[in-house]
Amino acid sequence: MSILSVIIPTHNRARYAIPSIRSILDLSEEIQVVVCDSSPVDEISEAFKGLYPETRLKLVRSTEGISVVDNFNLGLQSADGDYLVFIGDDDFVAKEIIDVAHWAKKHDVDALKFNFPALYYWDDFKHSTRGDSYFGTLHMSPFTGDVVRHDVKASVNYALDNFGGGVFGMPRAYAGMISNTLAKRIEGKYGALFGGVSPDIYSSLLIATESTSCVLVDYPVIVPGASGQSTSGKSVTGGHYGALRDNAHIAPFKNLVWDARIPEFYSVPTVWSYSLLKAVERVQSQGGKSLNPNFGRLLLKCFVYFPGSYKYTLASLKAACAEFGVLKITAQLVFSVCSEFVWGLSRIINRVRARYVEKNVEVFDQLNNTLIGSEKLREVLDARGSKINFPESNS
């Protein structure tokens, strides 16, 4: 058994996956890479044929038409490591990820959340305001290297209040790290680690609910990548908004029953909120504590950011009022106006600061794929003498 399995679900993205897989295999003999490929045509296996045993590289071909959730669960079932990390096929990781896994095992830490001071942009990523200036670049912000205990309860409350806003501070399996023991415990209790229609969101709540020891690591252990075909890349071109049932991401979910309280159109907030809601219902079905998503906050987002789908949002508003009462939903909407305004203002301020005030973000260019990006990251970290400040205990 390896100390760490890095699991990469992928679909029709061999161009990104192959260099990302190579970059991780080059880091350490102690890492197992598991690739779950749901593409109709196998374009990955040939690049690695005969090079690695399954203890190092396991290529799993899933059936055609499998959903992203099922592909993630297949990856979990195929992994042998003591600790598990799920990443996108356009991401990469730093060599220190092995040190993190060993430290976590020694101190019985079952969930680790990472900050992302390093971000990588593929050579086909088009920025919403700066066009192709991000092509093939690695952006590095300051970091401390500190490892501190993480307030899981507060992270759950924040995600539920900003319903449809994302994972936020909740611990994650995707772009995070969890122990295989925790994953198996969640599977035994809830049936599966991943669910809903967004595996990241669904699993985060279950991890937060079941984790007994979680820490936050401020170091570029995982480097998220953004490509022309990634979520961030498609968002720029409007590829993450439209009819729900017509979307390629949703189509593999056969017999999907949508919740009437969530507007039935495809968008980031609706997909995220549906998945978080399904996790909430699963936790409560097993006798877990009461969790209350802020439906008013979600509905406000839909009215403001997706006015073209107002009919769906109105229908969900009526369903939420019928479920919780007009007074409660109205109060949520009113308070959410203030919360959403403050949140939006903070994002604008941070963007302005990043562009015009803060000049401490280093940018490295001419890095056309993640293999080259990984080598540059190693070079920069070694030149700085950067290290993770592991505490003697996790208390």
C-alpha angles and dihedrals in degrees: 000000000000122000089234139024118196107202121202118188110195141173126189092335106108090139090067099030100056098059091040091053091048092049091056096044089054092059104068145344087231094069123090116199117207116193118193106194118189094174116130089230122045107230097156109058096066091060091061102029111150094351103105139026119235089260086069105027127018116183111197120190111205125200119274114266095026114152123243089248093054090046090055092049090049089054091052092051091050098050123098103185127118086231129034133212124182116199137171119260089248095052132086139195138225124247090246089074087088092054089051092053093048092048092048092051092049092052099038094244109162102184132036126187120199133208114221109226090156123059127180127208121199122226092259099050113118115200118222094237106012100047116203096350089105094056111135097350137142115209118200125190126188118281135179103216089229125150114205138167113271125224100231096176093056091048091055093048091051093050092049092049093048090047112189092016098105143253094311109169099350116120114256145204090203108069087355136074132247134173119256086233091060091047091052091047091053091047091051093050103036103023097242139022094223127051146133112059096292111057094194096057097041095048094046093065092048091048091048090049096049103032115110097186124027130171136186119227120202101201135094094263093138120031113202114216127212118204135171089264098042126103092262092046094051092045089063091057096040095255092135099063132069146074111351101220094043094057117109091223093056099038096081091058098093118205092006112183109205122209112248092218091065117068109253102233131098116262138124095260095047095046092046095046093048091052094046090048091052089052091048090052091048093052093048092047087062093052097266124154121284113274120190120198116205101242091178091063091052094048091049090053090051094048093047104038100031107036091156089069096049093126091062091045092050090051090052091046089057091048092049092048090050090051102042105016132261094263095056096046092045090052091049091051093050095049091042091059089064094042094048091047092052091045092049092046091051090053092051092048092049091050092050092048091049092050104037110014113030111063097170097097109104118211124201117191142191091056101135099179141015094262090061090040091054091051091050092049090052091049093050095046092048092048090052094045088232119178141167115255100225113192120226089243137014095238 
